[in-house]
Amino acid sequence: MKWILTILRMAIGWHFLYEGVIKIVADNWSSANYLSNTHGFLSGFYQWLAASPLRLEIVDFLNIYGLILIGLALIIGLLDKWASIVGALLLLLYYFAYPPFGIALLGGDGTTYIVNSLLIETIILLFLFFYKQKGYGLENLIRYYAKKKQTVAEKETNPLAEPTSRREALKNIIGLPVLGVFGWGAYRSNQLYSIDAMSSATIQLKQTALKDLKGELPKGKIKDRAISRLVLGGNLIGGWSHGRDLRYTDQLFKAYNTEKKIFETLMLCEQAGVNTINIGFPTIGEMSKYKKLTGSKINVITQIGISDNSPDIFDNVATAIDNGISIIQLNGEWTDRLVKEERIEVVARLMERIRSENCIAGLGAHDVNSLIACEQSGIIPDYYMKTMHHHNYWSVQNHDNTFRDNIFCRNPERTAEFVNQAKIPVMGFKVLAAGAISPEDGFLWAFENGADFICVGMFDFQVVNDINICLDTLGKLSNRKREWYA
């Protein structure tokens, strides 16, 4: 049993020691981002710690040297009882910063629920603290020499006293050579590969923390629903990259945006003030799961079309409603297609069906002529969603003046003209032409040309920066002619 206790204690001790030392090695390491972006029910406490430079400095110092001292104590077996209880308390602080349940589900270490590696290590350390039998370590070696002196004294009075085993005493220094081997291995690894990027201690994401938000993102209304002016686009989550001639980018997006990363991005958006996402129909299941697991109140706009596998043109609408979606929008490609095929009555029937379910009905389009045709036919949805961007970027045309396949708003001038006369809310999308236009430029063009909202695909590391750009843009609009319809 002693060997098992010793191995468990030393393994966890190495984890503590390595995480502490690597924080010193890492350039300008700080717990600021970690504390500022916490999701749990104690997030207010952690964010309070990060709000003050002095408190943050104290936390960083205690974190680094606490990890190192606890790790050393556990490895060499000196004061390991106290190191176990203090280590358990420290792990609980980490655990409740991103607890794997409630609103912070999947925000922590892996896709786990309630029980994760932090909780398991905590339980082991508590066991080591309360269990009476001790493993091998320096503390026992000290006891050996104390007992040896006592035995010498006893032998003078009692020659039959049992001597303490020297072999047993040597086992108590097992932590020292193990520490040496582990330490040398870590040093060599650092020399060969630099800092271990997989260690949570060294991950320095270039992600602006929530504390760096410049203000609260304003909202508008579509009917009775409050919508943030900046809406999260669903293409990056669904894996539609519009990568032009880079055919592998869809796979790259899907590889990055795992379910865990999608949930983290959604949580970050909600905390930062983006309260709405516009998703493609195939993503409904994932959004439904996210809302059920976290209790999220995020507004979900679902794009629908006509199912190829069902004769019922309302099949997608029914699926959206079954999944709790209350804002349903006809996909832009479908609007363009139905108008081009002179099946505009299908558009009208879809709008009617969505409204009959007490849902908000949106109408999307890439071609402004589709929306003009619908309006002329008396089809007025609750809001329009229209591609809105200029053509001032290098890849907009081929050398023979034909459009490339990355053009989404073929007639910006006519689009702006239509939007400015619209009497219902307008959400601009593809405002960056799939990354070809900078946010500063694209946001300004869309808002000045009448958009009430803009829908933008964002990776998690772009969210706070994009919100700040949106706030700056809204604060300096000078050429907007259209009143706000939302």
C-alpha positions as CSV (number, residue, x, y, z in Angstrom):
1,M,0.0,0.0,0.0
2,K,2.9,2.3,0.8
3,W,4.2,2.1,-2.8
4,I,0.8,2.9,-4.3
5,L,0.4,6.0,-2.0
6,T,3.9,7.1,-2.9
7,I,3.4,6.8,-6.6
8,L,0.1,8.7,-6.5
9,R,1.6,11.4,-4.3
10,M,4.6,11.9,-6.5
11,A,2.7,11.8,-9.8
12,I,0.4,14.6,-8.6
13,G,3.4,16.4,-7.1
14,W,5.1,16.5,-10.4
15,H,2.0,17.9,-12.1
16,F,2.0,20.8,-9.5
17,L,5.7,21.4,-9.8
18,Y,5.8,21.4,-13.6
19,E,2.8,23.8,-13.8
20,G,4.5,26.2,-11.4
21,V,8.0,26.1,-13.0
22,I,6.7,26.4,-16.5
23,K,4.8,29.6,-15.5
24,I,8.1,31.2,-14.5
25,V,9.7,30.0,-17.8
26,A,6.8,31.3,-19.9
27,D,7.3,34.9,-20.9
28,N,5.2,37.4,-18.9
29,W,2.8,34.7,-17.7
30,S,-0.3,36.1,-16.0
31,S,-3.6,34.6,-14.8
32,A,-5.5,37.7,-16.0
33,N,-7.2,36.1,-19.0
34,Y,-7.9,32.9,-17.1
35,L,-9.6,34.8,-14.3
36,S,-11.4,37.4,-16.5
37,N,-13.1,34.8,-18.7
38,T,-14.4,32.5,-16.0
39,H,-17.9,31.1,-16.5
40,G,-18.9,29.5,-13.3
41,F,-21.3,30.8,-10.6
42,L,-18.3,32.2,-8.7
43,S,-17.1,34.1,-11.8
44,G,-17.7,37.4,-10.0
45,F,-15.1,36.5,-7.4
46,Y,-12.5,35.5,-9.9
47,Q,-13.1,38.5,-12.1
48,W,-12.8,40.7,-9.0
49,L,-9.3,39.2,-8.4
50,A,-8.3,40.1,-12.0
51,A,-9.8,43.6,-11.8
52,S,-7.0,45.0,-9.6
53,P,-3.3,45.0,-10.7
54,L,-2.2,44.6,-7.1
55,R,-4.6,41.7,-6.4
56,L,-3.6,40.1,-9.7
57,E,0.1,40.4,-8.8
58,I,-0.5,38.7,-5.4
59,V,-2.6,35.9,-7.1
60,D,0.1,35.3,-9.7
61,F,2.8,35.1,-7.0
62,L,0.8,32.7,-4.8
63,N,-0.2,30.6,-7.8
64,I,3.3,30.1,-9.1
65,Y,5.2,29.5,-5.9
66,G,2.3,27.7,-4.2
67,L,2.3,25.2,-7.1
68,I,6.1,24.8,-6.8
69,L,6.2,24.3,-3.1
70,I,3.2,21.9,-3.0
71,G,4.8,20.0,-5.9
72,L,8.2,19.7,-4.1
73,A,6.6,18.7,-0.8
74,L,4.5,15.9,-2.5
75,I,7.4,14.5,-4.5
76,I,10.0,14.3,-1.8
77,G,7.4,13.5,1.0
78,L,8.1,16.4,3.3
79,L,5.1,17.9,5.1
80,D,3.1,16.0,2.5
81,K,0.0,15.9,4.6
82,W,-0.3,19.7,4.7
83,A,0.8,19.9,1.0
84,S,-2.1,17.5,0.2
85,I,-4.8,19.6,1.9
86,V,-3.5,22.9,0.5
87,G,-3.1,21.4,-2.9
88,A,-6.7,20.1,-2.8
89,L,-8.0,23.5,-1.9
90,L,-6.0,25.1,-4.8
91,L,-7.4,22.5,-7.2
92,L,-10.9,23.3,-6.0
93,L,-10.3,27.0,-6.9
94,Y,-9.3,25.9,-10.4
95,Y,-12.3,23.6,-10.6
96,F,-14.9,26.2,-9.7
97,A,-13.4,28.8,-12.1
98,Y,-14.7,26.7,-15.0
99,P,-16.9,24.0,-13.4
100,P,-18.1,21.4,-15.9
101,F,-21.7,21.9,-15.2
102,G,-24.4,24.6,-15.6
103,I,-23.4,27.7,-17.6
104,A,-19.7,26.7,-17.6
105,L,-20.3,23.3,-19.1
106,L,-17.4,22.3,-21.4
107,G,-15.6,25.5,-20.5
108,G,-13.0,23.6,-18.5
109,D,-10.7,20.6,-19.0
110,G,-12.2,18.4,-21.7
111,T,-15.8,17.4,-22.6
112,T,-16.7,16.2,-19.1
113,Y,-19.7,16.6,-16.8
114,I,-19.1,17.2,-13.1
115,V,-16.1,14.8,-12.8
116,N,-12.9,16.0,-14.5
117,S,-9.2,15.6,-13.9
118,L,-9.1,18.5,-11.4
119,L,-11.8,16.8,-9.2
120,I,-10.1,13.4,-9.5
121,E,-6.7,14.9,-8.3
122,T,-8.5,16.7,-5.5
123,I,-10.2,13.5,-4.3
124,I,-6.8,11.7,-4.3
125,L,-5.1,14.5,-2.3
126,L,-7.9,14.5,0.3
127,F,-7.5,10.7,0.6
128,L,-3.8,11.1,1.2
129,F,-4.5,13.7,3.8
130,F,-7.0,11.7,5.8
131,Y,-5.5,8.2,5.3
132,K,-3.4,7.2,8.3
133,Q,-0.8,5.1,6.5
134,K,2.0,7.1,5.0
135,G,4.0,6.5,1.9
136,Y,7.8,6.8,1.6
137,G,9.4,10.2,1.9
138,L,11.9,12.6,3.6
139,E,9.6,13.0,6.5
140,N,9.8,9.3,7.2
141,L,13.6,9.5,6.8
142,I,13.8,12.1,9.5
143,R,11.7,9.9,11.7
144,Y,14.1,7.0,10.9
145,Y,17.1,8.9,12.2
146,A,15.1,10.1,15.3
147,K,14.1,6.5,15.9
148,K,17.7,5.3,15.3
149,K,18.9,7.6,18.1
150,Q,16.1,6.3,20.3
151,T,17.1,2.7,19.4
152,V,20.8,3.4,20.4
153,A,19.6,4.8,23.7
154,E,17.3,1.8,24.2
155,K,20.1,-0.6,23.4
156,E,22.1,0.7,26.2
157,T,19.3,-0.2,28.5
158,N,17.7,-3.0,26.5
159,P,20.1,-5.0,24.3
160,L,17.2,-7.0,22.8
161,A,15.6,-3.9,21.1
162,E,14.9,-4.4,17.3
163,P,17.0,-2.1,15.1
164,T,15.3,0.0,12.4
165,S,15.8,-1.4,8.8
166,R,18.3,0.6,6.8
167,R,16.6,-0.7,3.6
168,E,13.4,0.8,4.8
169,A,15.1,4.1,5.4
170,L,16.6,4.2,1.9
171,K,13.2,3.8,0.3
172,N,12.3,7.2,1.8
173,I,14.7,9.1,-0.4
174,I,13.0,7.6,-3.6
175,G,11.6,11.1,-4.4
176,L,15.0,12.7,-4.9
177,P,16.3,10.6,-7.8
178,V,12.8,10.6,-9.4
179,L,12.7,14.4,-9.1
180,G,16.1,14.5,-10.7
181,V,15.1,12.3,-13.6
182,F,11.8,14.2,-14.2
183,G,13.5,17.5,-13.9
184,W,16.3,16.6,-16.4
185,G,13.7,15.2,-18.8
186,A,11.7,18.4,-18.7
187,Y,14.8,20.5,-19.1
188,R,15.9,18.5,-22.2
189,S,12.4,18.7,-23.6
190,N,12.4,22.5,-23.1
191,Q,15.8,22.8,-24.8
192,L,14.7,20.7,-27.8
193,Y,11.1,21.9,-28.3
194,S,11.0,25.2,-26.3
195,I,8.1,25.6,-23.8
196,D,5.5,22.8,-23.8
197,A,2.6,24.5,-25.6
198,M,0.2,21.8,-24.3
199,S,0.6,22.9,-20.7
200,S,-2.3,25.0,-19.5
201,A,0.4,27.1,-17.7
202,T,1.8,28.3,-21.0
203,I,-1.1,28.8,-23.3
204,Q,-1.0,32.5,-24.0
205,L,-3.9,33.1,-26.4
206,K,-3.9,36.4,-28.2
207,Q,-7.5,36.8,-27.1
208,T,-8.6,40.1,-25.7
209,A,-10.1,39.4,-22.3
210,L,-13.6,40.5,-21.4
211,K,-12.2,43.2,-19.1
212,D,-11.0,44.9,-22.3
213,L,-14.4,45.4,-23.7
214,K,-15.0,49.1,-24.4
215,G,-18.6,49.1,-23.4
216,E,-21.9,47.4,-23.7
217,L,-23.0,46.3,-27.1
218,P,-26.3,48.1,-28.0
219,K,-29.4,46.2,-29.0
220,G,-32.3,46.8,-31.4
221,K,-35.6,45.0,-31.7
222,I,-37.2,42.7,-34.3
223,K,-40.8,42.7,-33.2
224,D,-40.6,42.0,-29.5
225,R,-37.2,40.4,-29.5
226,A,-34.1,42.3,-28.4
227,I,-31.2,41.6,-30.7
228,S,-27.6,42.8,-30.3
229,R,-26.4,45.0,-33.2
230,L,-23.6,42.5,-33.8
231,V,-24.9,39.0,-34.5
232,L,-22.7,35.9,-34.5
233,G,-22.7,34.2,-37.9
234,G,-23.0,30.5,-38.1
235,N,-20.8,29.7,-41.2
236,L,-17.6,29.2,-39.2
237,I,-19.4,26.9,-36.8
238,G,-21.0,24.9,-39.6
239,G,-17.8,24.7,-41.6
240,W,-18.7,26.9,-44.6
241,S,-15.6,28.9,-45.1
242,H,-16.1,30.4,-48.6
243,G,-12.4,29.9,-49.0
244,R,-12.3,30.8,-52.7
245,D,-9.8,28.5,-54.3
246,L,-8.5,27.2,-51.0
247,R,-10.5,24.0,-51.0
248,Y,-9.2,22.7,-47.7
249,T,-10.5,25.6,-45.5
250,D,-13.9,24.0,-44.8
251,Q,-12.0,21.1,-43.2
252,L,-9.8,23.4,-41.2
253,F,-12.7,25.3,-39.8
254,K,-14.4,22.0,-38.8
255,A,-11.2,20.8,-37.2
256,Y,-10.8,23.9,-35.1
257,N,-14.5,24.3,-34.2
258,T,-15.0,21.1,-32.3
259,E,-18.2,20.9,-30.2
260,K,-16.2,22.0,-27.1
261,K,-14.8,25.0,-29.0
262,I,-18.2,25.9,-30.4
263,F,-19.7,25.9,-26.9
264,E,-16.8,28.0,-25.5
265,T,-17.3,30.5,-28.4
266,L,-21.0,30.8,-27.7
267,M,-20.4,31.3,-23.9
268,L,-17.8,34.0,-24.6
269,C,-20.2,35.8,-27.0
270,E,-23.0,35.7,-24.5
271,Q,-20.8,37.1,-21.7
272,A,-19.5,39.8,-24.1
273,G,-23.0,40.9,-25.1
274,V,-23.6,39.2,-28.4
275,N,-27.0,37.6,-27.6
276,T,-28.0,36.2,-31.1
277,I,-26.6,33.7,-33.6
278,N,-27.7,33.1,-37.2
279,I,-27.2,29.5,-38.1
280,G,-27.5,27.2,-41.1
281,F,-30.2,24.6,-40.9
282,P,-27.7,21.6,-40.3
283,T,-26.5,23.3,-37.1
284,I,-29.9,23.2,-35.4
285,G,-29.1,20.0,-33.4
286,E,-25.9,21.4,-32.0
287,M,-27.6,24.7,-30.9
288,S,-30.4,22.7,-29.3
289,K,-27.9,20.7,-27.3
290,Y,-26.0,23.8,-26.2
291,K,-29.1,25.5,-24.9
292,K,-30.3,22.4,-23.1
293,L,-27.0,21.7,-21.4
294,T,-26.2,25.3,-20.4
295,G,-29.6,26.8,-20.0
296,S,-28.6,29.5,-22.4
297,K,-31.0,32.2,-23.5
298,I,-29.2,33.1,-26.7
299,N,-31.5,34.0,-29.6
300,V,-31.2,31.5,-32.4
301,I,-32.1,32.5,-36.0
302,T,-32.4,29.4,-38.1
303,Q,-32.1,29.5,-41.9
304,I,-34.5,27.1,-43.7
305,G,-35.1,25.9,-47.2
306,I,-37.1,23.2,-48.9
307,S,-36.1,19.7,-48.0
308,D,-35.0,17.5,-50.9
309,N,-36.1,14.4,-49.0
310,S,-39.7,15.5,-48.3
311,P,-42.6,16.6,-50.5
312,D,-43.7,18.9,-47.7
313,I,-42.3,22.4,-48.3
314,F,-42.8,23.2,-44.6
315,D,-40.6,20.3,-43.4
316,N,-37.7,22.5,-42.3
317,V,-40.0,24.9,-40.6
318,A,-41.5,22.1,-38.5
319,T,-38.1,20.8,-37.6
320,A,-37.0,24.3,-36.5
321,I,-40.1,24.7,-34.3
322,D,-39.6,21.2,-32.8
323,N,-36.1,22.4,-31.7
324,G,-37.5,25.5,-30.0
325,I,-36.5,28.0,-32.7
326,S,-38.6,31.1,-32.7
327,I,-36.8,33.2,-35.4
328,I,-36.9,31.4,-38.7
329,Q,-35.5,32.9,-41.9
330,L,-35.7,31.7,-45.5
331,N,-32.1,31.1,-46.7
332,G,-30.8,33.6,-49.2
333,E,-29.9,31.0,-51.8
334,W,-33.5,29.6,-51.6
335,T,-35.1,33.0,-52.0
336,D,-32.9,33.8,-55.0
337,R,-33.7,30.3,-56.5
338,L,-37.5,30.5,-55.9
339,V,-37.7,34.0,-57.4
340,K,-35.6,33.0,-60.4
341,E,-37.8,29.9,-61.0
342,E,-40.9,32.1,-60.8
343,R,-42.1,30.2,-57.7
344,I,-42.5,33.4,-55.6
345,E,-45.8,32.1,-54.2
346,V,-43.7,29.4,-52.3
347,V,-41.9,32.3,-50.5
348,A,-45.2,33.8,-49.5
349,R,-46.5,30.5,-48.2
350,L,-43.3,29.9,-46.1
351,M,-43.6,33.4,-44.6
352,E,-47.2,32.7,-43.7
353,R,-46.5,29.4,-42.2
354,I,-43.7,30.7,-40.0
355,R,-45.9,33.5,-38.7
356,S,-48.8,31.1,-38.1
357,E,-46.5,29.4,-35.5
358,N,-46.0,32.7,-33.7
359,C,-42.5,32.9,-34.9
360,I,-40.5,35.8,-36.4
361,A,-40.2,35.5,-40.2
362,G,-37.1,36.6,-41.9
363,L,-36.3,36.8,-45.6
364,G,-32.7,36.4,-46.8
365,A,-31.2,37.1,-50.2
366,H,-27.9,37.4,-52.0
367,D,-29.4,39.1,-55.0
368,V,-31.2,42.4,-54.2
369,N,-33.6,41.8,-57.1
370,S,-35.1,38.9,-55.2
371,L,-36.1,41.1,-52.3
372,I,-37.4,43.8,-54.7
373,A,-39.5,41.1,-56.5
374,C,-40.9,39.9,-53.2
375,E,-41.8,43.4,-52.0
376,Q,-43.5,44.1,-55.3
377,S,-45.6,40.9,-54.8
378,G,-46.6,42.1,-51.4
379,I,-44.4,39.8,-49.4
380,I,-43.1,41.8,-46.5
381,P,-41.3,39.7,-43.8
382,D,-40.5,40.8,-40.3
383,Y,-36.9,41.6,-41.3
384,Y,-34.6,41.3,-44.3
385,M,-31.2,39.7,-44.3
386,K,-29.1,40.9,-47.2
387,T,-25.5,40.6,-48.3
388,M,-24.0,44.0,-47.8
389,H,-20.4,45.0,-48.8
390,H,-18.6,47.2,-51.2
391,H,-16.3,46.0,-54.1
392,N,-13.1,47.8,-53.0
393,Y,-11.0,44.7,-52.5
394,W,-8.5,43.1,-54.8
395,S,-10.1,39.7,-55.5
396,V,-13.5,41.1,-56.4
397,Q,-13.0,40.5,-60.2
398,N,-10.9,38.5,-62.6
399,H,-8.7,40.2,-65.1
400,D,-11.4,39.8,-67.7
401,N,-13.8,41.7,-65.4
402,T,-15.9,38.6,-64.7
403,F,-16.9,38.1,-61.1
404,R,-15.0,35.5,-59.0
405,D,-16.9,33.0,-56.9
406,N,-16.2,34.9,-53.8
407,I,-18.5,37.8,-54.6
408,F,-21.6,37.9,-52.5
409,C,-23.1,41.4,-53.1
410,R,-23.1,41.9,-56.8
411,N,-24.7,45.3,-56.8
412,P,-23.7,47.3,-53.7
413,E,-25.2,50.5,-54.9
414,R,-28.6,49.0,-55.7
415,T,-28.5,47.1,-52.4
416,A,-27.8,50.3,-50.4
417,E,-30.7,52.0,-52.3
418,F,-33.1,49.2,-51.5
419,V,-32.1,49.0,-47.8
420,N,-32.4,52.8,-47.3
421,Q,-36.0,52.7,-48.5
422,A,-36.9,49.6,-46.5
423,K,-39.5,50.1,-43.7
424,I,-38.6,47.0,-41.7
425,P,-35.3,46.0,-39.9
426,V,-32.4,44.9,-42.1
427,M,-29.6,42.6,-41.1
428,G,-26.5,42.8,-43.3
429,F,-24.4,39.7,-43.7
430,K,-21.2,38.8,-45.6
431,V,-20.2,42.4,-44.6
432,L,-16.5,41.4,-44.8
433,A,-16.9,39.4,-48.1
434,A,-15.7,36.3,-46.3
435,G,-12.6,37.9,-44.8
436,A,-11.6,40.0,-47.8
437,I,-12.5,43.3,-46.1
438,S,-11.3,44.5,-42.7
439,P,-13.9,44.7,-39.9
440,E,-13.3,48.5,-39.5
441,D,-14.1,49.0,-43.2
442,G,-16.9,46.4,-43.6
443,F,-18.8,47.3,-40.4
444,L,-18.7,51.0,-41.3
445,W,-20.0,50.5,-44.9
446,A,-22.9,48.3,-43.8
447,F,-24.1,50.5,-41.0
448,E,-23.7,53.7,-43.0
449,N,-25.7,52.2,-45.8
450,G,-28.6,51.3,-43.6
451,A,-28.1,48.0,-41.8
452,D,-29.7,47.8,-38.4
453,F,-27.7,44.7,-37.5
454,I,-24.7,43.0,-39.0
455,C,-24.1,39.3,-38.9
456,V,-20.4,38.3,-38.7
457,G,-18.7,35.0,-38.4
458,M,-16.2,35.1,-35.6
459,F,-13.7,32.7,-34.1
460,D,-13.5,32.8,-30.3
461,F,-10.2,34.9,-30.4
462,Q,-11.9,37.5,-32.5
463,V,-15.1,38.1,-30.5
464,V,-14.0,40.9,-28.1
465,N,-12.0,42.7,-30.8
466,D,-14.9,42.6,-33.2
467,I,-17.3,44.0,-30.5
468,N,-14.9,46.8,-29.8
469,I,-14.7,47.6,-33.5
470,C,-18.5,47.6,-33.7
471,L,-18.8,49.9,-30.7
472,D,-16.2,52.3,-32.3
473,T,-18.1,52.2,-35.6
474,L,-21.5,52.9,-34.1
475,G,-20.0,55.8,-32.2
476,K,-18.7,57.6,-35.3
477,L,-21.4,57.1,-37.9
478,S,-21.6,60.4,-39.9
479,N,-23.1,59.4,-43.3
480,R,-26.0,57.2,-42.3
481,K,-29.2,58.5,-43.9
482,R,-31.7,55.8,-42.9
483,E,-33.4,55.9,-39.5
484,W,-33.0,52.9,-37.2
485,Y,-35.8,50.5,-37.8
486,A,-34.8,48.3,-34.9
